[in-house]
Amino acid sequence: MEPEQDAKIHMVMNQTNYTFEQAREKLAQFNNDELNTIRDYLGIQPKKTQSKSLNQQIYSQIRSKLDDSMKSYREKTQP
């Protein structure tokens, strides 16, 4: 076994309650990524980022500005 692999197994064992065999299996399951293995143990789900296109960003800013303008206009005109 490689020293790097052994170090990853010990890191996972230190952060979790996994045995040596369990840590090795979980690392294999997560493609030897110790951070994802530990996140899985802790139940942390990866963030789902939704990127907006440039047009969506522009229109959302325009919409926000118009909404603010109408809100301030209504406050001024209504007694």
C-alpha positions in Angstrom: 0.0 0.0 0.0 1.2 3.5 -0.8 2.2 5.9 2.0 -0.2 8.5 0.5 -3.1 6.1 0.6 -2.2 5.0 4.1 -2.1 8.6 5.2 -5.6 9.3 3.7 -7.0 6.2 5.5 -5.6 7.4 8.8 -7.0 10.9 8.2 -10.5 9.4 7.6 -10.1 7.2 10.7 -9.2 10.2 12.8 -12.2 12.2 11.7 -14.7 9.4 11.8 -15.5 6.2 13.7 -14.6 4.0 10.7 -12.3 1.0 11.1 -9.3 0.6 8.8 -11.3 -1.6 6.4 -14.3 0.7 6.4 -12.2 3.8 5.8 -10.4 2.0 2.9 -13.8 1.0 1.3 -15.3 4.4 1.7 -12.2 6.0 0.2 -12.5 3.7 -2.8 -16.2 4.6 -3.1 -15.3 8.3 -3.2 -12.3 8.0 -5.6 -9.7 8.4 -2.8 -11.0 11.9 -1.9 -10.8 12.0 1.9 -12.7 15.3 2.2 -15.8 13.9 0.4 -15.5 10.7 2.5 -15.6 12.7 5.7 -18.4 14.9 4.4 -20.4 11.8 3.6 -19.9 10.5 7.2 -21.0 13.9 8.6 -24.0 14.0 6.3 -23.0 17.2 4.5 -24.6 17.5 1.1 -22.7 19.2 -1.7 -24.1 22.6 -2.6 -26.1 22.9 -5.7 -25.1 26.0 -7.5 -27.4 27.5 -10.1 -25.6 29.8 -12.4 -27.7 32.3 -14.2 -27.0 33.4 -17.7 -26.0 36.9 -18.4 -29.4 37.8 -19.7 -31.1 36.4 -16.6 -28.8 38.5 -14.4 -29.6 41.6 -16.4 -33.3 41.1 -16.3 -33.4 40.3 -12.6 -31.5 43.5 -11.8 -33.9 45.5 -14.0 -36.8 43.9 -12.3 -35.4 44.6 -8.9 -34.8 48.3 -9.8 -38.4 48.6 -11.2 -39.9 47.0 -8.1 -38.0 49.4 -5.8 -39.0 52.4 -7.9 -42.7 51.4 -7.8 -42.5 50.9 -4.1 -41.0 54.3 -3.4 -43.6 55.9 -5.8 -46.5 54.3 -4.0 -45.1 55.5 -0.7 -44.9 59.0 -1.9 -48.3 59.2 -3.6 -50.5 57.4 -1.0 -51.4 59.4 2.1 
